[in-house]
């Protein structure tokens, strides 16, 4: 049993290490190769492909190719396209073509995003086959995914890969390791005969009937509105903090030189805040926990607006700490709300709809809107051999903070959930 947990923990470690290599520093690299004004499109692809690719790959894993093998195949394909992305970015003469590098990156992400669900499926199946309790035994295993994410963030930072294509190479190498490792994981059965799900079930279309209920419709709408905030700092926190290099008094500060390590405090906070959720849910109730999350997003953006990597670095650190509350409190409590308020036969589909509204539609709208706003208030500046995005960053973060505040206030006024049983 212990050996199984260790094997699944390693799988989760590698799964999220692939993502951590570039997710928080890709914006900095894109600025350096001349596509800094298009950062939002790169991050939006995670949401776009999440709308349909996990369902498509899930159908294949359910019916024809065991999930652990499908996990490996997807990682191999994603790694190949990520290497091609890195190669093109490093060798393109006269500057990169946006359409080319964006297409290569998008194909990689299209095969990576389904692996998050596949890795969960592999873990759940293996634990059930071993007679273990998924609710009790999976969370400690999943924590190693966040550890992997953090350690690759640190590795990329320390190795000096934040500003170049080697972050993509790092991601691809880890993906290939996981491709090989996936074929040693426990066998996941494929469905036979009557176990096949219909296409509407596989794509979670049945869950859309929940919009007929006022309470659920409001919940999913606010999930989308809050989801708009989710990817903004992943895309723009690193370029923002690094932009202080244009000011002599901040150029040599730790935050500017090691933005990824500073940002990793957000992920560390995320792992710790998960432990607070059971207490807060019991003490404050689900609506208030969601409101706490929305207030945390107000602080997350607001502290970026007024902080700096010098004497004001404590504001950046506090912003990283509240990120755990902002991200986890809504995602976990929202998932629980869905679980408690939907019928068993559509519960999985409803969870998929929750992810679609937050990370899919909301996240995509958020980063594209953020791109337009940031492009309007900032501009590129080259210092030495590095490219920085400078300008009225504070105004942008203030607008994001104000948006989160308005969503929170409206949510408090119009959303009145029934008490969970």
C-alpha positions as CSV (number, residue, x, y, z in Angstrom):
1,X,0.0,0.0,0.0
2,X,2.8,2.4,0.9
3,X,4.6,1.6,-2.3
4,X,1.5,2.4,-4.3
5,X,1.1,5.8,-2.6
6,X,4.8,6.5,-3.3
7,X,4.3,5.6,-7.0
8,X,1.2,7.8,-7.3
9,X,2.9,10.6,-5.4
10,X,5.8,10.5,-8.0
11,X,3.3,10.6,-10.8
12,X,1.7,13.7,-9.4
13,X,5.1,15.3,-8.7
14,X,6.0,14.9,-12.4
15,X,2.6,15.8,-13.7
16,X,2.7,19.3,-12.2
17,X,6.4,19.8,-12.5
18,X,5.8,19.8,-16.3
19,X,3.5,22.8,-15.8
20,X,5.6,24.6,-13.2
21,X,8.5,24.9,-15.5
22,X,6.9,27.6,-17.6
23,X,3.5,28.7,-16.3
24,X,4.6,31.6,-14.1
25,X,7.6,32.8,-16.2
26,X,6.4,32.3,-19.8
27,X,5.2,35.9,-20.0
28,X,8.7,37.1,-19.3
29,X,10.2,35.0,-22.1
30,X,7.5,36.0,-24.5
31,X,8.3,39.6,-23.9
32,X,12.0,38.9,-24.7
33,X,11.2,37.4,-28.1
34,X,8.9,40.2,-29.1
35,X,5.4,38.9,-28.5
36,X,4.9,40.4,-25.0
37,X,1.7,42.1,-26.2
38,X,0.2,38.7,-27.0
39,X,0.8,37.1,-23.6
40,X,-2.9,36.8,-22.9
41,X,-3.5,34.6,-26.0
42,X,-1.0,32.1,-24.8
43,X,-2.5,31.8,-21.4
44,X,-6.0,31.8,-22.8
45,X,-5.3,28.6,-24.7
46,X,-5.3,26.6,-21.4
47,X,-8.9,27.6,-21.0
48,X,-9.9,27.1,-24.6
49,X,-8.5,23.6,-24.9
50,X,-9.9,22.7,-21.5
51,X,-13.4,23.2,-22.9
52,X,-13.2,20.1,-25.1
53,X,-9.9,18.3,-25.0
54,X,-10.2,16.6,-21.6
55,X,-13.6,15.2,-22.7
56,X,-12.3,14.0,-26.0
57,X,-9.2,12.3,-24.5
58,X,-11.4,11.0,-21.7
59,X,-13.6,9.2,-24.2
60,X,-10.6,7.5,-25.7
61,X,-9.3,6.5,-22.2
62,X,-12.7,5.2,-21.2
63,X,-13.3,3.1,-24.3
64,X,-10.1,2.1,-26.0
65,X,-6.7,3.0,-24.4
66,X,-6.2,2.5,-20.6
67,X,-5.9,5.8,-18.8
68,X,-2.3,5.3,-17.6
69,X,-1.1,4.6,-21.2
70,X,-3.2,7.6,-22.5
71,X,-1.5,9.7,-19.8
72,X,1.9,8.8,-21.2
73,X,1.0,9.2,-24.9
74,X,-0.4,12.7,-24.2
75,X,2.7,13.7,-22.3
76,X,4.9,12.5,-25.2
77,X,2.9,14.4,-27.8
78,X,2.9,17.5,-25.6
79,X,6.7,17.2,-25.0
80,X,7.4,17.0,-28.7
81,X,5.4,20.1,-29.5
82,X,7.0,21.9,-26.5
83,X,10.5,21.1,-27.8
84,X,9.5,22.4,-31.2
85,X,8.2,25.6,-29.6
86,X,11.5,26.0,-27.8
87,X,13.5,25.2,-30.9
88,X,11.6,27.7,-33.0
89,X,11.9,30.4,-30.4
90,X,15.6,29.9,-30.2
91,X,16.4,29.7,-33.9
92,X,14.0,32.0,-35.6
93,X,15.9,34.6,-37.5
94,X,14.7,38.2,-37.7
95,X,12.3,37.6,-34.8
96,X,9.6,35.0,-34.2
97,X,6.4,34.8,-36.1
98,X,3.5,34.9,-33.6
99,X,1.3,32.5,-35.5
100,X,4.0,29.8,-35.7
101,X,5.1,29.9,-32.1
102,X,1.6,30.2,-30.9
103,X,0.4,27.2,-32.9
104,X,3.2,25.0,-31.7
105,X,2.6,26.0,-28.1
106,X,-1.1,25.5,-28.4
107,X,-0.7,22.0,-29.7
108,X,1.5,21.2,-26.7
109,X,-1.0,22.6,-24.3
110,X,-3.9,20.8,-26.0
111,X,-2.3,17.5,-25.1
112,X,-1.1,18.5,-21.7
113,X,-4.3,19.9,-20.1
114,X,-6.2,16.5,-20.4
115,X,-3.4,14.8,-18.4
116,X,-4.5,16.6,-15.2
117,X,-7.8,14.7,-15.3
118,X,-6.1,11.5,-16.5
119,X,-3.6,11.6,-13.6
120,X,-6.5,11.9,-11.2
121,X,-8.3,9.0,-12.9
122,X,-5.2,6.8,-12.7
123,X,-4.8,7.6,-9.0
124,X,-8.5,7.1,-8.1
125,X,-8.6,3.8,-10.0
126,X,-5.4,2.5,-8.4
127,X,-6.5,3.4,-4.9
128,X,-9.9,1.8,-5.3
129,X,-8.4,-1.4,-6.7
130,X,-6.2,-1.5,-3.6
131,X,-9.2,-1.1,-1.4
132,X,-8.2,2.3,-0.2
133,X,-10.3,5.4,0.6
134,X,-9.8,8.0,-2.1
135,X,-11.2,10.8,0.0
136,X,-8.6,10.1,2.8
137,X,-5.7,8.8,0.8
138,X,-5.6,11.0,-2.3
139,X,-5.1,14.5,-0.9
140,X,-1.7,13.7,0.6
141,X,-0.7,12.2,-2.7
142,X,-1.9,15.3,-4.6
143,X,0.2,17.6,-2.4
144,X,3.3,16.2,-4.1
145,X,2.0,17.7,-7.4
146,X,2.2,21.2,-5.9
147,X,5.7,20.3,-4.5
148,X,6.7,19.4,-8.0
149,X,5.3,22.6,-9.4
150,X,7.2,24.7,-6.8
151,X,10.5,22.9,-7.3
152,X,10.5,23.3,-11.0
153,X,9.7,27.0,-10.6
154,X,12.8,27.3,-8.4
155,X,14.9,25.2,-10.7
156,X,14.0,27.4,-13.7
157,X,14.7,30.5,-11.7
158,X,18.1,29.4,-10.3
159,X,19.2,28.1,-13.6
160,X,18.4,31.5,-15.3
161,X,15.7,30.0,-17.6
162,X,13.0,32.5,-16.8
163,X,13.9,34.7,-19.8
164,X,14.7,32.0,-22.4
165,X,13.5,28.9,-24.2
166,X,15.1,26.5,-21.8
167,X,12.0,26.7,-19.5
168,X,10.1,24.9,-22.4
169,X,12.9,22.4,-22.7
170,X,12.8,21.7,-19.0
171,X,9.0,21.1,-19.2
172,X,9.5,18.7,-22.2
173,X,12.2,16.7,-20.5
174,X,10.0,16.1,-17.5
175,X,7.1,15.2,-19.7
176,X,9.2,12.6,-21.5
177,X,10.2,11.1,-18.1
178,X,6.5,10.9,-17.1
179,X,5.8,9.3,-20.5
180,X,8.2,6.5,-19.7
181,X,7.1,6.3,-16.1
182,X,3.4,6.1,-16.9
183,X,3.8,2.6,-18.4
184,X,4.9,1.3,-15.0
185,X,1.7,2.5,-13.3
186,X,-1.2,0.2,-12.3
187,X,-3.5,-0.9,-15.1
188,X,-6.7,1.0,-15.6
189,X,-9.5,-1.0,-17.2
190,X,-11.4,0.3,-20.2
191,X,-15.2,0.2,-20.3
192,X,-16.9,-2.7,-22.0
193,X,-20.4,-3.1,-23.4
194,X,-23.0,-1.3,-21.5
195,X,-20.4,0.6,-19.5
196,X,-19.9,2.9,-22.4
197,X,-21.1,6.4,-21.8
198,X,-23.0,8.4,-24.4
199,X,-21.3,11.4,-26.0
200,X,-23.6,13.7,-24.1
201,X,-22.6,12.1,-20.8
202,X,-18.9,12.1,-21.8
203,X,-19.0,15.8,-22.6
204,X,-21.0,16.6,-19.5
205,X,-23.9,18.2,-21.4
206,X,-26.5,16.8,-19.0
207,X,-25.2,19.2,-16.3
208,X,-26.4,22.2,-18.3
209,X,-29.9,21.4,-17.0
210,X,-28.8,22.8,-13.7
211,X,-29.2,26.3,-15.2
212,X,-32.9,25.8,-14.8
213,X,-32.4,26.2,-11.1
214,X,-32.0,29.8,-10.0
215,X,-29.5,29.0,-7.2
216,X,-27.3,26.8,-9.4
217,X,-27.5,29.3,-12.4
218,X,-26.3,32.1,-10.1
219,X,-23.5,30.0,-8.7
220,X,-22.2,29.0,-12.2
221,X,-22.5,32.6,-13.4
222,X,-20.4,33.9,-10.4
223,X,-18.0,31.0,-10.9
224,X,-17.3,32.4,-14.4
225,X,-17.1,36.0,-13.1
226,X,-14.6,35.0,-10.5
227,X,-12.8,32.7,-12.9
228,X,-11.8,35.8,-14.8
229,X,-9.3,36.5,-12.1
230,X,-7.7,33.0,-12.0
231,X,-4.9,33.2,-14.6
232,X,-4.1,37.0,-14.6
233,X,-1.3,36.8,-12.1
234,X,0.1,33.5,-13.7
235,X,0.5,35.4,-16.9
236,X,1.5,38.8,-15.7
237,X,3.0,38.7,-12.2
238,X,6.5,37.8,-13.4
239,X,6.7,40.5,-16.1
240,X,5.3,43.0,-13.6
241,X,7.8,42.2,-10.8
242,X,10.7,42.0,-13.3
243,X,9.8,45.4,-14.8
244,X,11.2,47.0,-11.6
245,X,14.6,46.3,-13.2
246,X,14.1,49.5,-15.1
247,X,14.3,51.5,-11.8
248,X,17.9,51.6,-10.4
249,X,16.8,51.4,-6.8
250,X,15.1,48.1,-7.4
251,X,17.2,46.5,-10.1
252,X,19.3,44.4,-7.8
253,X,16.6,43.4,-5.3
254,X,15.9,39.7,-4.7
255,X,12.4,40.0,-6.1
256,X,13.5,41.4,-9.4
257,X,16.4,38.9,-9.7
258,X,14.3,35.9,-8.6
259,X,10.7,36.7,-9.4
260,X,9.8,33.1,-9.8
261,X,11.0,32.2,-6.3
262,X,9.0,35.1,-4.9
263,X,5.9,34.0,-6.9
264,X,6.3,30.4,-5.6
265,X,5.2,31.6,-2.2
266,X,1.7,31.6,-3.8
267,X,1.9,27.9,-4.4
268,X,3.3,27.3,-0.9
269,X,0.4,29.2,0.6
270,X,-2.0,27.2,-1.6
271,X,-0.8,23.9,0.0
272,X,-1.2,25.3,3.5
273,X,-4.6,27.0,3.0
274,X,-6.2,23.7,2.0
275,X,-5.8,22.7,5.6
276,X,-7.9,25.6,6.7
277,X,-10.9,24.9,4.5
278,X,-12.7,22.2,6.7
279,X,-12.5,24.6,9.8
280,X,-13.7,27.6,7.8
281,X,-16.5,25.7,6.1
282,X,-17.8,24.6,9.5
283,X,-17.3,27.9,11.2
284,X,-18.4,30.4,8.5
285,X,-20.6,28.4,6.0
286,X,-20.1,28.1,2.3
287,X,-21.3,31.5,1.2
288,X,-19.0,33.3,3.6
289,X,-16.0,31.1,2.6
290,X,-16.7,32.1,-1.0
291,X,-16.8,35.8,0.0
292,X,-13.5,35.4,1.9
293,X,-12.1,34.1,-1.4
294,X,-13.4,37.1,-3.3
295,X,-12.0,39.5,-0.7
296,X,-8.6,37.7,-1.0
297,X,-8.6,38.4,-4.7
298,X,-9.2,42.1,-4.0
299,X,-6.1,42.0,-1.7
300,X,-4.1,39.9,-4.2
301,X,-4.4,42.5,-6.9
302,X,-4.5,45.5,-4.6
303,X,-1.3,44.7,-2.8
304,X,0.4,44.4,-6.2
305,X,-0.9,47.9,-7.0
306,X,0.9,49.5,-4.1
307,X,3.9,47.2,-3.4
308,X,7.4,47.2,-4.7
309,X,10.4,44.8,-4.5
310,X,12.2,47.2,-2.1
311,X,10.8,48.5,1.1
312,X,7.3,47.5,-0.1
313,X,8.3,43.9,-0.7
314,X,6.2,42.8,2.3
315,X,3.1,43.8,0.3
316,X,4.2,41.4,-2.5
317,X,4.8,38.7,0.1
318,X,1.4,39.3,1.6
319,X,-0.2,39.1,-1.8
320,X,1.5,35.7,-2.4
321,X,0.1,34.5,1.0
322,X,-3.5,35.6,0.3
323,X,-3.3,33.8,-3.1
324,X,-3.8,30.5,-1.3
325,X,-7.0,31.8,0.2
326,X,-8.2,33.4,-3.1
327,X,-7.6,30.3,-5.2
328,X,-8.3,27.4,-2.8
329,X,-11.2,28.7,-0.9
330,X,-13.4,29.2,-4.0
331,X,-12.2,26.2,-5.9
332,X,-12.6,23.7,-3.1
333,X,-15.7,25.2,-1.5
334,X,-17.3,25.6,-5.0
335,X,-16.6,22.0,-5.7
336,X,-18.2,21.0,-2.4
337,X,-21.2,23.2,-3.2
338,X,-21.7,21.4,-6.5
339,X,-21.3,18.0,-4.9
340,X,-23.9,18.8,-2.2
341,X,-26.4,20.3,-4.5
342,X,-26.5,18.0,-7.5
343,X,-28.0,14.6,-8.1
344,X,-25.6,11.6,-8.1
345,X,-26.2,10.7,-11.7
346,X,-24.9,14.1,-13.0
347,X,-22.5,15.0,-10.2
348,X,-19.4,14.3,-12.2
349,X,-20.8,16.3,-15.2
350,X,-21.6,19.1,-12.8
351,X,-18.0,19.2,-11.5
352,X,-16.9,19.4,-15.1
353,X,-19.3,22.3,-15.7
354,X,-17.8,24.1,-12.7
355,X,-14.3,23.7,-14.2
356,X,-15.6,24.8,-17.6
357,X,-17.1,28.0,-16.1
358,X,-14.1,28.9,-14.0
359,X,-10.9,27.8,-15.8
360,X,-12.4,27.5,-19.2
361,X,-14.7,30.4,-20.0
362,X,-13.8,32.6,-17.1
363,X,-10.1,32.1,-17.3
364,X,-10.0,32.7,-21.1
365,X,-12.0,35.9,-20.9
366,X,-9.8,37.1,-18.0
367,X,-6.4,36.8,-19.6
368,X,-7.6,38.2,-22.9
369,X,-9.2,41.2,-21.2
370,X,-6.2,41.6,-19.0
371,X,-4.0,41.7,-22.1
372,X,-6.0,44.5,-23.6
373,X,-5.8,46.5,-20.4
374,X,-2.2,46.0,-19.7
375,X,-1.2,46.7,-23.4
376,X,-3.1,50.0,-23.0
377,X,-1.2,51.1,-19.9
378,X,2.3,49.7,-20.5
379,X,4.9,49.5,-23.2
380,X,8.1,47.6,-24.0
381,X,11.6,48.8,-22.9
382,X,14.9,47.1,-23.7
383,X,17.6,47.3,-21.1
384,X,20.8,45.6,-22.2
385,X,19.8,42.3,-23.7
386,X,16.6,42.0,-21.8
387,X,13.1,43.3,-22.7
388,X,10.8,44.6,-20.0
389,X,7.2,45.7,-19.9
390,X,7.0,49.0,-18.1
391,X,4.3,51.6,-17.5
392,X,1.2,52.1,-15.3
393,X,1.1,48.7,-13.8
394,X,-0.4,50.0,-10.6
395,X,-3.5,51.3,-12.5
396,X,-4.0,47.8,-14.0
397,X,-3.8,46.0,-10.7
398,X,-6.1,48.6,-9.1
399,X,-8.7,47.9,-11.9
400,X,-8.4,44.2,-11.4
401,X,-8.9,44.7,-7.6
402,X,-11.9,46.9,-8.1
403,X,-13.4,44.3,-10.4
404,X,-13.0,41.5,-7.8
405,X,-14.6,43.8,-5.2
406,X,-17.6,44.5,-7.4
407,X,-18.1,40.8,-8.1
408,X,-17.9,40.1,-4.3
409,X,-20.4,42.8,-3.4
410,X,-22.9,41.6,-6.0
411,X,-22.4,38.0,-4.9
412,X,-23.1,38.9,-1.3
413,X,-26.3,40.6,-2.3
414,X,-27.9,38.2,-4.7
415,X,-26.6,34.7,-3.8
416,X,-28.4,33.0,-1.0
417,X,-27.6,29.2,-1.0
418,X,-29.5,26.7,1.1
419,X,-27.7,25.3,4.0
420,X,-25.7,22.2,3.2
421,X,-26.8,19.1,4.9
